[in-house]
Amino acid sequence: MPYITQFPEITSDTKPHQLSEEPYIHPTCVIKNSTLGTYTSLAAHTTLVESSFGDYSYTAGNVQIIYSEIGKYCSIANSVRINPGNHPQWRVTQHHMTYRRIEFGLGEEDDHAFFDWRRAHKCVIGHDAWLGHGVIVMPGVHIGIGAIIGSGAVVTKNIGPYEIAVGVPAKVIKKRFSDPIIEQLLSSEWWLWDRQALEQNFEDLLDINQFIAKHTSSND
C-alpha cells in the first residue's frame, strides 16, 4: 500500500503505538518512491528510497535503505545502512560531481546511467531476517530468510537462509537450526499467512517443535 505522510508528533513521553494495517512512519522519516506493507513501522530518521518494505517489518531508527527489497517480518536495528552510496571507481575521479552534475554546475543533467547502475545492484533482505546495530549491506547482496547479521557487520556476499553472520567482512559462523528443520521452515512459508491465520497460530511460532509438528509435512 502507499506510504502515508501525516503523523502525530512523537516525544520521549509518547506511549508505544499500536500498529495497524496503515504503516506507522515517524515524522522525521524521508520516503521517496517506496511502498510499505501492513503493520510496518519506521522509527525516527529512517530513509527509504525506491524500495519495498514488507508486512510487519520495522526499523529502530537512523536507518537508510536505498534500491532494496525488504521482506516481511524483518527486524532492522538502529543505524543500519542497506545499499549505501557507491562511487564510479573506474573514472579518473570517483567524486560525486561526476554523476551529480547539476549540483556542481557541471552539466544540465545528472548522470542517469550511473544511478541506473546502482538500481541494478539492489539488495534483497529475506523474510524474518534480523540485522543488528550498525550493519552495512553492500550493493547487490541478498540475505536469506531467517538470517541473523551481527552488530557492526559489513555484508559483502550473500548470506543463506537461517545463517548467522558476523564481522568485517561478514562471515557465516553457524546456522540457527539443522538443515532438515530449515527445509521444513522454508517449505511452511508461514510468512505468507494472512492476519487471521497469524492470530490463530501465533502460539505455534513460539515453539519450534510445536510448529514443525503442526505446520510442516514432516515432523521427523
ABEGO torsion letter per residue (X at the ends): XBBBABBBBBBAABBBBBBBABBBBBAABBBBGBBBBBGBBBBBGBBBBGBBBBBGBBBAEGBBBBGBBBBBGBBBBBGBBBGBBBBBAABABABAAAABAAAAGAEABBBAAAAAAAAABBBBBBBGBBBBBGBBBBBGBBBBBGBBBBBGBBBABBBBBGBBBBEOBBBBABBABBAAAAAAAAAAGAAABBAAAAAAAAAAAABAAAAAAAABABAX
